[in-house]
Amino acid sequence: MNILVINCGSSSLKYQLIDMKEETVLAKGLVERIGIEGSRIKHDTTGKERVTIEEPMKDHKRALELVLNAILDKNYGAISSLDEIAAIGHRILHGGEDFVQPALITNEVIEAIRKNIVLAPLHNPAGLMGIEACRDLMPDTPMVVVFDTAFHQTMPAENYIYPIPYEYYEKYKIRRYGFHGTSHKYVSLRAAEILNKDIKNLNIVTCHLGNGSSIAAVKGGKCIDTSMGLTPLEGLPMGTRSGDIDPAIIPFIMDKEGITTSAEINDFLNKKSGVLGISGISSDFRDLEDAAEAGNERAKLALNIFCNGVRKYVAAYAAQMGSIDVLVFTAGIGENSSYVRERSCKGLECLGLIIDHELNDVRGKEAILSKNIVGPTIMVIPTNEELMIARDTLDIVNNR
């Protein structure tokens, strides 16, 4: 059975066609600049050379038409008929409190996604465009929506309610939701599989570290806490996002700098802060590591603040769960930066988390980084959100 996975941005679209019998990628690609001059598709079919298709795409429907044409193309396609696509899985950022698991797409589900646009005004509309386009182009193909927030909906109230007047939760659903849920779910399941242990018996901390970063406490396969909050701004300092700060900083800076609108302060917190704001150099951790090695003190400071944040969350979540069995690093930085992994583990020896310098010399592949026979295991597991979406889609379709 082949599953098509769709991930829509406001002017972009990522896709993968996955054969679920062997869980192998048949084709994948990226559509860029939808609705903008210079739109194109970078398409890869396994075993064939990459092709770039440059053609105007006024909207997501036209983009998906061209994606399906690429998948079917006799020269560089992967299948011969759309009938070979059994189902479509869509990634949606925010499901609010309405969805604790993936859902078969119906009119009611679409309305619930639309209702949650207020919580994700940049992301949910793009996802809806992808869903509507697929419904027009492949109306008889079952579709499933997988939410970034759903995995975190098992959190207890003491971990998702904010210490502000409770009425704002009741009126506006202001609470911690968490993000990167598909990634945290995939790597926690994969960790249990690699270790040949039942996930129900494991306390796992998963660190999704990239330009956007979040950490989750996964107890018995269920998330009980996570670092991102109402929005993806809370938690760790990130590439350009501030993460946790004293809320009083916001009105203070607004007064001092003459900032008068929420849009300006949101831009400051989301696009000018984080390691970019600290270092003054870059939001790319590779640039920071190079600069730190060359002696740049602010680059070193930015990296140390980030790693200190990781360390604090790991220790806090270990305490919440009562112990820690597995620590997993994933995503762009977690998978590729031995410096960040080693620095983040420094000081966690008190929890039995001892990273091995030689084993840590690895990039972009599954590996165990700790030698200890007993005690917690430290791992690198490359995330595979598309495969997790395809698995969830298959499960929903098979059980409808």
C-alpha positions in Angstrom: 0.0 0.0 0.0 1.3 3.4 -1.0 0.7 6.5 1.2 1.2 10.0 -0.1 2.4 12.4 2.7 1.7 16.1 2.2 3.1 19.0 4.4 2.0 22.4 3.2 3.5 25.8 4.1 2.1 29.1 3.0 4.1 29.1 -0.2 5.7 25.7 -0.1 4.8 22.0 -0.1 6.8 19.0 0.9 5.8 15.5 -0.2 6.8 11.8 0.1 5.3 8.7 -1.5 6.0 5.8 0.8 5.5 2.1 0.1 4.2 0.9 3.4 5.0 -2.8 2.8 8.7 -2.2 3.2 8.4 1.4 4.5 10.5 2.7 1.6 10.3 6.1 -0.1 9.3 5.8 -3.7 9.5 9.5 -4.5 9.8 12.8 -2.6 10.1 16.5 -3.4 9.8 20.1 -2.5 7.6 22.7 -4.1 8.8 26.3 -3.6 7.4 29.7 -4.3 3.7 28.8 -4.7 1.9 31.9 -5.8 5.2 33.7 -6.4 7.2 34.2 -9.5 9.8 31.5 -10.0 7.8 28.6 -8.6 9.4 25.1 -9.0 9.4 21.5 -7.9 12.6 19.6 -6.9 11.5 16.0 -7.5 13.4 12.8 -6.6 12.3 9.3 -7.5 14.4 6.5 -5.8 16.9 5.2 -8.3 16.5 8.0 -10.8 18.1 11.4 -11.2 16.6 14.5 -9.6 14.5 16.7 -11.9 13.6 20.3 -11.4 10.2 21.4 -12.8 9.8 25.2 -13.3 6.3 26.2 -14.0 3.9 28.9 -12.7 1.8 27.7 -9.8 -0.9 30.2 -8.8 -2.1 28.1 -5.8 -1.7 24.8 -3.9 -4.1 23.0 -6.2 -2.0 23.7 -9.2 1.1 22.8 -7.2 -0.4 19.4 -6.3 -1.5 18.8 -9.9 2.1 19.1 -10.9 3.3 17.0 -8.0 0.9 14.2 -9.1 2.0 14.6 -12.7 5.7 14.2 -11.6 4.9 11.1 -9.5 3.1 9.6 -12.6 5.7 10.7 -15.3 6.9 7.8 -17.5 10.5 9.0 -17.3 11.0 10.2 -13.7 7.9 9.1 -11.9 7.3 6.3 -9.4 3.9 4.8 -10.2 1.7 4.4 -13.3 -1.7 5.3 -11.8 -3.2 7.4 -9.0 -5.1 4.3 -8.1 -1.8 3.1 -6.6 -2.1 5.8 -3.9 -4.2 4.2 -1.2 -4.4 7.2 1.1 -3.1 10.7 1.8 -1.7 11.8 5.1 -1.6 15.6 5.9 0.5 17.3 8.5 -1.4 20.1 10.4 0.3 22.1 13.0 -2.4 22.7 15.6 -5.3 20.5 16.6 -6.0 22.4 19.8 -7.9 20.3 22.4 -10.1 18.8 19.7 -7.6 16.1 18.6 -5.7 13.7 20.8 -4.8 11.5 17.8 -4.8 11.5 14.0 -8.2 11.7 12.4 -9.9 10.6 9.1 -10.7 13.8 7.3 -14.4 14.7 7.2 -16.2 18.0 6.9 -16.4 18.1 10.7 -12.7 17.7 11.1 -12.0 20.4 8.5 -14.2 22.8 10.5 -12.4 21.9 13.7 -9.0 22.7 12.0 -10.5 26.0 10.8 -11.6 26.8 14.3 -8.1 26.4 15.5 -6.6 28.9 13.0 -6.7 31.4 15.9 -4.0 29.3 17.6 -1.9 28.8 14.4 -2.7 31.7 12.0 0.3 31.1 9.9 0.2 27.3 9.6 -3.3 25.9 9.7 -4.6 27.9 6.7 -1.8 26.4 4.6 -2.6 22.9 5.7 -6.2 23.4 4.9 -5.3 24.6 1.4 -3.5 21.3 0.9 -6.4 19.3 2.1 -8.9 21.1 -0.1 -6.7 20.7 -3.1 -6.3 17.0 -2.6 -10.1 16.6 -2.1 -10.6 18.3 -5.5 -8.0 16.3 -7.3 -8.5 12.9 -5.6 -12.0 13.0 -4.1 -12.3 9.2 -3.7 -9.0 8.7 -1.9 -9.2 8.5 1.9 -7.3 11.2 3.7 -6.0 11.5 7.3 -4.8 14.5 9.2 -1.9 14.1 11.7 -1.5 17.0 14.2 1.8 18.3 15.6 0.1 18.9 18.9 -1.8 15.6 19.3 1.0 13.6 20.9 1.2 16.1 23.7 -2.5 15.9 24.6 -1.8 13.2 27.2 -0.1 15.8 29.5 -1.8 16.2 32.9 -3.4 19.5 33.7 -0.7 20.6 36.1 1.7 20.6 33.1 -0.4 22.4 30.6 -2.3 25.0 32.6 -0.5 28.4 32.9 -0.5 30.3 36.2 -2.7 33.1 34.9 -6.4 33.6 35.7 -8.2 30.3 34.9 -10.9 32.2 33.0 -8.5 32.7 30.1 -8.1 29.0 29.7 -11.9 28.6 29.8 -12.5 31.6 27.4 -9.6 31.3 25.0 -8.1 27.9 25.6 -4.7 29.5 26.6 -2.6 26.5 27.7 0.5 24.6 26.8 0.0 22.5 23.6 3.5 21.6 22.5 4.8 20.9 19.0 7.1 18.6 17.1 4.8 15.8 18.4 5.2 13.6 15.3 9.0 13.7 15.7 8.9 13.0 19.5 6.5 10.1 18.9 8.6 8.6 16.2 12.0 8.7 18.0 10.6 7.5 21.3 9.0 4.5 19.6 12.2 3.9 17.6 14.3 4.1 20.7 12.3 1.3 22.4 12.5 -0.8 19.2 16.3 -0.4 19.0 16.7 -1.3 22.6 14.3 -4.2 22.2 12.3 -3.0 25.2 8.6 -2.3 25.8 8.0 1.4 25.6 5.4 1.1 28.4 8.3 0.3 30.7 10.5 3.2 29.7 11.0 6.8 30.8 12.4 8.7 27.8 13.4 12.3 27.3 13.4 13.2 23.6 15.3 16.3 22.4 14.2 17.6 19.0 17.0 20.2 18.4 16.9 22.3 15.3 16.3 25.9 14.3 13.1 25.3 16.3 13.8 23.1 19.3 11.6 21.3 21.9 12.1 18.6 24.5 9.5 16.1 25.7 9.1 13.8 28.7 7.7 10.5 27.4 6.6 8.1 30.2 5.4 4.7 29.1 5.0 5.9 25.6 2.9 8.9 26.5 4.0 12.6 26.7 3.6 14.0 30.2 5.4 17.3 29.6 7.0 19.3 26.8 8.9 22.6 26.5 7.0 24.5 23.8 3.8 26.1 25.0 0.7 27.9 23.5 3.0 28.6 20.6 6.4 27.3 19.4 8.1 30.4 21.1 8.3 29.0 24.6 11.0 26.7 25.9 14.6 26.6 24.7 16.4 29.5 23.1 16.3 28.7 19.4 17.7 30.0 16.1 15.8 33.2 16.2 13.2 32.6 19.0 13.8 33.8 22.5 12.4 30.8 24.4 11.8 31.2 28.1 12.2 34.8 29.3 10.9 36.9 32.2 7.5 38.3 30.8 8.3 41.7 32.3 11.1 42.1 29.7 8.4 42.6 27.0 6.8 45.8 28.4 10.2 47.1 29.6 11.6 46.9 26.0 8.5 48.2 24.5 8.7 51.3 26.7 12.5 51.8 26.2 12.4 51.2 22.4 9.1 52.9 21.6 7.5 49.6 20.3 3.8 50.1 20.1 2.3 47.1 18.5 2.0 43.4 19.3 3.2 42.6 15.7 6.5 44.4 16.4 7.2 42.6 19.7 6.3 39.3 18.1 8.8 40.0 15.4 11.4 40.8 18.0 10.8 37.6 20.0 10.4 35.3 17.0 12.9 36.6 14.5 15.6 38.6 16.2 16.2 36.7 19.4 17.6 33.3 20.3 21.1 32.4 19.4 21.0 35.0 16.6 20.3 37.8 19.1 22.9 36.6 21.6 25.7 36.0 19.1 25.0 38.8 16.6 26.4 36.4 14.0 23.9 33.8 12.8 20.9 31.6 13.7 22.7 28.6 12.1 24.5 26.5 14.8 27.2 25.4 12.3 28.2 29.1 11.9 28.2 29.5 15.7 30.4 26.4 16.2 32.9 27.6 13.6 32.9 31.1 15.2 33.3 29.7 18.7 36.2 27.5 17.6 37.8 30.7 16.1 37.5 32.4 19.5 34.3 34.4 19.2 33.1 34.8 22.8 29.5 35.7 22.0 29.2 32.6 19.8 30.5 30.5 22.7 28.0 32.2 25.0 25.1 31.5 22.6 26.0 27.8 22.4 26.5 27.5 26.1 23.1 29.1 26.9 21.4 26.8 24.5 23.1 23.7 25.9 22.4 24.8 29.4 18.7 25.1 28.5 18.7 21.5 27.2 20.4 20.3 30.3 17.9 22.0 32.6 14.9 20.5 30.8 16.4 17.0 30.7 17.0 17.1 34.4 13.6 18.5 35.2 11.8 15.9 33.1 13.9 13.1 34.7 12.7 14.3 38.0 9.1 14.5 36.9 9.1 10.9 35.7 11.0 9.7 38.7 13.9 8.4 36.7 15.3 8.4 33.1 16.0 5.3 31.0 16.7 6.9 27.6 17.9 10.3 26.3 17.4 10.8 22.6 18.8 13.5 20.4 17.2 14.2 17.0 16.5 16.8 14.3 19.2 18.9 12.5 21.3 19.9 15.5 20.6 16.9 17.6 21.5 14.5 14.8 24.6 16.3 13.6 26.2 18.3 16.3 28.5 16.3 18.6 29.5 19.5 20.3 25.9 20.3 21.4 25.2 16.8 22.5 28.3 16.5 24.6 27.9 20.0 26.1 24.3 19.4 26.9 25.1 16.2 28.8 27.8 17.8 30.8 26.6 17.9 34.4 24.0 15.1 33.9 26.4 12.5 35.2 24.4 12.8 38.5 21.5 11.1 36.6 23.8 8.4 35.2 23.8 10.1 31.8 27.4 9.6 30.7 28.2 10.4 27.0 31.2 8.7 25.4 33.4 11.1 23.5 34.4 8.5 20.8 30.9 7.1 20.3 29.6 10.7 20.1 31.6 11.3 17.0 28.7 10.5 14.7 26.4 12.5 12.3 23.0 11.8 10.9 22.6 8.1 11.8 21.3 5.9 14.6 23.8 5.4 17.3 24.2 4.7 21.0 26.4 7.3 22.7 26.9 5.7 26.1 28.9 2.7 27.1 27.3 2.0 30.5 25.9 -1.5 30.7 23.4 -0.5 33.4 21.8 2.9 33.7 20.3 5.3 31.1 21.2 5.0 27.4 22.0 8.1 25.3 21.1 7.8 21.7 21.0 9.6 18.3 18.0 8.8 16.2 17.3 10.7 13.0 13.7 11.7 13.0 11.3 10.6 10.3 8.1 12.6 10.6 6.9 11.6 7.1 7.1 7.9 8.0 5.3 8.5 11.3 2.5 10.4 9.4 2.3 7.5 6.9 2.1 4.9 9.7 -0.7 6.9 11.5 -2.5 7.3 8.2 -2.3 3.6 7.4 -3.6 2.7 10.9 -6.6 5.1 10.7 -7.5 3.9 7.2 -7.2 0.2 8.1 -9.4 0.7 11.2 -12.1 3.0 9.9 
